[in-house]
Amino acid sequence: MSIKLRLILMNFLEYFVWGSWLTSLGSYLSSHLHFGGGQIGAIFATMGVASMFMPGLLGVVADRWVNAERLLGLCHLVGAGLLFYAATVTDYQMLYWIMLGNSLVYMPTIALNNTVSFSVLERRGLEVVRDFPPIRVWGTVGFIVAMWVVDLNHWITTATQLYVSASAAAVLGVYAFTMPKCPPGAGLSTEKRTFSSALGLDAFVLFRQKKMALFFIFAFFLGGALQISNAFATTFLGDFKDQYAGSFAVRYPNILTSISQISETLFILAIPFFLRRFGIKRVMLLSIFAWVFRFGLLGLGNPGSGFLLLVLSMIVYGMAFDFFNISGALFVEREAEHRVRASAQGLFMIMTNGFGAFVGGYASGWVVDHFTVDKVKHWTPIWFTFAAYALLLGIIFPLVFRYKHTPEASKTPLKHA
């Protein structure tokens, strides 16, 4: 098997593990275990806790002491064990700690997967910038396939989804040990990272610049919006099971939700044009208002006459996610000084997937509980509350974030540390 095919399989499995439960676990926790919105939000917030420090810490371990492919395999094997255990647990407190443990070992594998891919491609004399994106897109395919597998087998509301994820994690854990060796120091950077740089602490110097400080603050607020979608989208669709029994959205909520991931792959292609034409400020504003439409359309839609609104909500998700996450990373790459560029990317991840996801998980759970009466969730005011939150950000952002776009500068190729 060629090295590109081997990396494609690794990336496919990396995101298959996540896609098996990320968008459907909320339905299982709500309908089968009868957890409240706050409890569901707290479990999803464990990914935010892990993202605050674990990717950086294990990045240093891979830089200094342990082969990246071995660390990747070990994390997935431990994660497989935790997911198998999680499938047997029905107590909230116990399940919370198990899922926290899983987050602590899974979230770093996203970066480790990239490290292994970059290192292998570089050592084979291939061009990373050209050859990695076509490989990485298979990760998104793996995520979508996992969602479809779980949905078509009607495992949305059962613990089977965790068994599927655990099985894939075990396979990937073993497979990772067969990958070409990626010894410490074999990454793309020739500089050894310190713990402070890996955690993004070096980049806190950027907060002295008003422009960057405001950017990271809004990154935090928008990070919470993503967690809302992950935790409650399929739970929302599942609550229509009595009113719209047999409808496509109720029978296959994960397949409907997977339109969001398909949309992502398409909007990624549009990012270079929008950044060159409009600049980061307008692109981020488009992202914020895409979140407004995402939540608003969910509040207005239903599996019957409002099915088209649900589909539109899934499509607009691609713009909401990509125009902030991908464009934001490119903005940080361009604006940060060379010496703190890697740390700045780490800080961007911490603010979005760390603090933003943590607060978003708990806050969204509180909102859901607030609009739950006699165990019945009133989804229209729930989604409208989230839409109002995004709208408020959309009003404030252009007033405080001052950034003059120069099309000429945006054509300058990005430099890589």
N, C-alpha and C positions, 0 to 999 in steps of 0.2 A: 504494500500500500504506500502511495506517495506521501511525503511529509505534509503536503497541503490537505490531503484527505484525512490524515490522522488528526490534524489540528481542527478540521471541520467537525469531526466526530467529537473531539474534546469540547469544543464550543457548543455544539448541539446538546450534549449531555449536561453541560454546566447550567444552561438555562432551562432545560427540560426539568431538572430537579426543582427549580424555583417555580416554574409555570404549573407544576402539578398541583400546587396548593395555594399560591399567593392570591389568586383572584377568587378562589372557591372556599377557602377555609372559613371565611366569615359566615357563609351559608351553613356549613357544618356546625360551627359553634352556636349559631343562633337557633336553627331548626331542630338539631339533634341533641345538643347539650344544653340548650335553653339558656345560654349566657346572655347577659345584658349588653347594651351598646358600650358601656364603660369598660366592661371586661374584655370585649372583643377589641376595642381600641387599644387597651393596655397590652394585649398580646401582640398586636401589630406594631406597637411602639417599641417592642424589643429589638426590632431591626434598626431603629434609630439609636438605641443605646449602643448596640454593637458597632454601628458605623461611626460613632464618635471617636473610637480609638483602636479597634481591632485591626482594620486594614493597615493602618500605619505601623502598629507594633509588629505584626507578622511580616510586613514589608521589610522592616529592619532585620528580622530573623532570617529572611530569605537573602538579604543583601550580605549578611555577615557569617551565618553559621550553617544553614540547612539548605540543600538543593530545593529550588522553587517547586519542581515537579513532585518531590517527595512531600513537601509541606502541603501542597494542593491535595495530594492523595490522602494524606493523614486527616486533614480537615473534613474531607468528604466521608471517610470511613467513620469518624466520630459522629458526624452529622447523620449518617445512615442509622447508626445505633439509636441516637436520640429520637429520630423520626419514627422508627419502629416502636419505640417505647411510648411516644406521644399518641400513637394510634390506639393504645390500650388504656389511656388515662381519660377519666371523665371529670375529675376534680379540678376546679379552676386554678387553685393555688399551685398544685403540682404541675398542671399543664403549662402554666405561665413560666415556671422555672425551666421546664424542659425546652420550651420554645425559645426562651432567652439563651439557653445553652446552644441550641441549634443556630440561632442568629449569630452568636459569637464565633462559631466556626464556619458558617456559610458566607456571611458578608465579606470576609477577607478573601474568599476564593474568587470573587469577581475580579479583583486586582491581580491575584496570583495567576488566574487563567490568562490574563493579558500579558503578564510578565513571562510566562512560559511561551506563549505564542510569539512575542517579540524576540525573545532570546533564540528560539529555534529557527525562526525565519532569518535572523541576522547571521547566525552561525552557518546557515546553508547558503549564504550569499544572496539572499532574496531581499527585495526592497519592501521594508515594513509598511511605509505609507501607502504603497500601491497594492501590496498583496494581502494585508491584514483585513481591510474592510470587507472584501468578498468572503473571507473566512468568518468574520464576526457576524455577518448577517445570518449565518446558519444558527447562531445562538438565538436570534429572534424566532427563526423557524422552529427551533426546538421548544421554545416557550409556547408557541401557538399549537404545535402538535400535542404537547402535554395537556393543554387546556381542552383540546378536542377529544383526546383519549379519555380524560376524566368525565367530560360531558356526555359523549356518545354512549358511555357505559353507565351513565346515571349514578356517578360516584360523588356528585357535587355535595350531597348532604351526608356522606358517610366517611368513616375513617379510612376507607380504601385509598383515598387520594394521598394520604400520608404514607401508606405502604408503597404506593407507586413511586412517590418521591424518594423514599428510603431505598427502594430497590435500585433506582437509577443512580442514587448517590453512592451506593455500594459498588456498582459496576464502574462508575467514574473513578472512585477511590482506588480500585485495583488498576484500572487502565492508566491512571496518571503515573503510576510507578514504572510503566513500560515506555513512557515518553523519553526522548533524548535528554541526557543529563543537562541540567541548568544550574551549575554550581554557584555558590555565593559570588557576587561580583560579576555575574554573566549578563546582567541586564543591559539596557541601552545606555544608561548613564555610567560614566567612569568614576563618578564621585560617590563615596560612601555616605549614605544618609545617616543623620543622627536621629535620636528619638524625637527631638523637638521638631526637626524638619519633616519627619514622617507623619507627625500628628498635625502638621500644618501650622505649628506655633511660630515658625520663622516668618510666616506670611502675615502675622498680626501687625507687622510694621505697615502694611497696606491700609490699615484703619486710620492712619494719619492723613490719608488722602480722602477728602470728603466723598469724592466720586466712588471710590472703591468701598468705603465704609457703607455707603447707602446701597451699593450693589449687593454686598454680602448680607445686609439686613433684609433686603427684599428676597434674597435667595432663601433665607430662613423661612420667611412667611409663605413663599411659594412651595417650599418643600413640604409644608403641611398639607397643601392641596392635593398632592399626589397620594399621600397616605389615606386621605378620605376615599379616593376612588378605589384603592386596593382593598380596603377593609369592608366597604359596604355596597359596592355595585351589584354583586350577585345576590347578596342578602336581600337587597331591594327587589330584584326581579323575582326571587323566590316567594316573596310575600304576596304575589299575585296568583298563587297556585289555586286558590279557591275561585276567585273572580274570573280568571282567564285560564282555567284548566285546559290543557291540551294545546295552548298556543305555543308558537315557536320559542318565544322569549322565556317562557316558563319551563318548557321541556329542555331547552338547550341554552341556558344563560351564559355558559362559558364560551360557546361558539359565537354568540352575539357579542360578548365582551371582547373576543379575540379580534374583532374588527378594529379595535383600538390599536392593537399591536401591528396589524397590517397597515393601518394608517400611518403609524410611526415610520415604517420603512419608506413610505412614499414622501412624507414631509421632510425626512432627512435630506432627500435629494434636492429639495427646494431651498434649503438653508443658505448655501453660498449665494444664490441670486438675491434673496431677501436681505442678507447682511450687506452685500455690496450696494444694493439699491437704497435701503432704508436705514441701515445702521442698527447697532445693538439696542438703542433706546426704543425705537419703534418696533423692532422685532420682539423685545420683551413685553412691550405693551400689547402687541398682538397675542402673545402667549397668555397674558393676564386676562384679556377679554375672551380668549378661547376657553379659559376656565369658567368664566361667567356663563358662557353659552353651554359648556359641558354640564354644569350643575343645573342651570335653568331648564335645559331640554329634558334632563332626567326628571325634574319636578313636574313638567308638563306632560311627559310621555307615559305610555302604558302599553302593555302587550297587545291591545286591541286596536282601536282607532288611532292611538298615539304611537304605534310601532315605528313609523318613519322618524318620529322625533327621537326615539331611542337610538335608531341607527345613526342619525345625524350627530347625536351626542358622542357615540363611539368614534365617528370619523373626526370630529373636531378635537378629540382627545390627542390625536397625533400632533396637531399644531400646538396644543397646550403644553404637551410634554417636551417635544423636540425643540421648539422655538425658545424654550427657556434652558433646558438642561444642556443640549448640544451647543447652542449659540452662546450660552453663558460660559461654558468651558473654553470656547474659542476666544471670547472676550477676555477672560482671565489670562489666557495664554499670550494674548497680544499686549495687554496693559501691565502685567506684572514684570518687575525687573528680572533679568536673567537669573540672578543668584537665588531668588525665592520663587521661581516659576513652578517648580515641582511642589513646593510647600503650599503655594497659592491654590493649586488644583486640589491638594488635600484639604485645605480649608474650605474650598467650595463644596466638596463632598460632605464635609462635616456639617456645614450650615444647612445643606439641603436634605441629605439622607440621614444625618445624625440628629442635630437639634430640631430641625424642621419636622422630620418624621416623628420624632419622640413627642413633641408638643402637639403635632397634628393628630397623632393617634389618640391621645388622651382627650383633646378638645373635641374631636369629632364624636368620640364615644359619649361625651357629656351631652352634646347636642342631640344625638339620637335618643338618649335616655330621657332628655327633657321633653321631647315630643312623643314619648311612648306612654300611652294611657291604657291601663288594664291589659298590658302585654301586647297592645296593638301599636305598631309604629306608624305615625302619620308622616309619610314620606314627602309629600309636597312641601310643607313648611321646613322639613329637614333640608331638602335640596335647595330651597330658596334661601335658607340661612347661609348655606355654603356659597351660593351665588352672590349674595349680598356681601359676604366677606371678600370674595374675589373682586367684586365691583368697587368696594372701598379701596382696595389696593390699586386698582386701575385708575381711580381718581387721584390718589395721592402720589403715585409713582411719577407721572410726568411733571408734577409740580415741584418735586424735590430732587429728582435725579437729573442733573444738568450734564449733558454730554453732547457735544457738537460733532455730528457725523461728517466726515470728509471722505467722499467716495474714492478719491485717489489713494488715500492711506489704506483703505480696506482692500485694495487690489494687491497690496504688498504681501508676498507670501509669508505665512507664519514661520517663525523660527522655532526650532525645537531645542530644548536644553540637552 
